[in-house]
Amino acid sequence: MAELNDTAVGKTFKLDVVTPQKVAFSGEVESLTAPGTSGSFQVLHDHAPFLTTITVGEVKILNQHGSEALYSTSGGFVEINHNRATFLAETIEMKEEINVDRARSAKERAEERLLKREPGVDIARAQAALARALNRLKVAGE
């Protein structure tokens, strides 16, 4: 993660992370690092207004007390405006909540579909499922 410069240390902004099912996080944070579709980015206090799409990847949140939390996301959108960030996520899971066995099974199913390439198999869907499973395993430390 990029180092915080002296002007940003200790300054926070409001972050809300929501999915169609729940509010995954809401609170004051020092930074948000996320996988944008054009590359990873970091948000700090007084960030310029910004709207971007998110891809499959790892999300890091540094809370107002300096503790870092890791999440796995499958994509979504982030809007930053006036020291408030809203992350609308398709899915997002805290590192500690990732079901490693389920992620391994999903990885194996996707790899098998891609290896066999049977008629009727949606290759793009299998590739996306593999990317999500691999990301969940990476964030979980597997």
N, C-alpha and C positions, 0 to 999 in steps of 0.2 A: 504494500500500500504506500502511496506517496506520503512523504513527511508533511506534517502540518506546519505552515509557516507561523512566525510569531504573532502575526495579526489575527490568526484564526484560532489559536489555542484557547480553549475554554469558552469560545463562543458557540452558541447552538442555534439550531433551527428546528421547526416542527416537522416531523415525518409521520405520515400515515401510510401504512401498507395494507391494502385491502384486496380480497379476492371475491369472487361471486358468493362464496360461502361464509366468509368471516372477516373480521378485522384481525390481521396477523400481527400488527405492531402499530402502536400509536404513542408518540412521546417526543421529547426533546433529544436531539442527537448532535454530535460534533461533526460526523461525516457519514456519507452514504457512498459506497462504491458499488457500481452495478455494470452488467454486461450489455451495453448498448449495441444495437445492430450495426453501428458504424465503428464500434470499438468500446472498450471499457472506459468508464468515466467516474470521477469523484465529485461529490457535491459538498461544499463547505458553507459556513455562514456567509451571507451576502453574495451568494452565487447569482449570476445574471439569470434573468428569466429564460426558461429552457423547456422544450417539450421534445421527447424522444421515445422511440420504441425500444423495447428490451427483448433480448433473445435468451435462449437457454444458457444458464451459467450460474456463477456464484455471486451472491450479494453479501457485502460486509457492511454492518452497521456498527459504528462506534458511538455508544450512548454518551449522555452528558457526564457520566462518571468515569469515562475512559475505558469501559469494558466493551470488548468486541464480540459481536454475535454473527455467525455465519448462517446463510440460508441458501437453499437450492431453489431456483425459479425456472419455470418453463416459458417465461416471456410475459410481455404486457406493455405498459406505458408508464412514463414518469413525467410529471409536470412540476417545475420549480418556479415559484413566483413569490417575491417578498418574504424570504426566509420561511417558506412553507413548501414542503415537497409532498406530492401525492403520488404513490406508486400503485397503479391498478394492475395487479398481477393475475395472470391466468391461474397459476398455482404457485405457492411458495411454502417451503418447509424449513423449519429450524434444523440445524445440523443434528441436534439431539433427538429430533422427532422422526428422522428418516428411518424407514423400515428397510434395513440392509438386505434381508432375505428377499423381500418383495422386489427391490431394485435389481438384485442379482438374477432373479427369475425373469424379470422384464428384459434384462440385457440378453439373457440366453435365448428367449423367444424371438427377440428382434434379430439377433445374429443368425438364428436358424432360418428365419424367413428370408433374410438377405442371402444366405448361402444357397438355399434351395431354389429361390426365385421361381416358385411354382406359378402357373398361370393364375391370374386373378389376384395375386399378391400386390398390394399397393406399396411399391418400393419406397416412395417418398415418405409414406407413413411409417414404414419399418425403420427407415433411417432416422426419422424424428424421434421415434420411441427409443432407439438405441442411444441417441444423443442425450435424451432426458435421463435414461437409466445410468449412463456413464457419469453424467454430471452429479446425480444424486450420490453415487458411490464415491466420487472424488470429494464432494463436500463432507460426506460422512467419514472420510479418512480411510477408505477401503482401497 
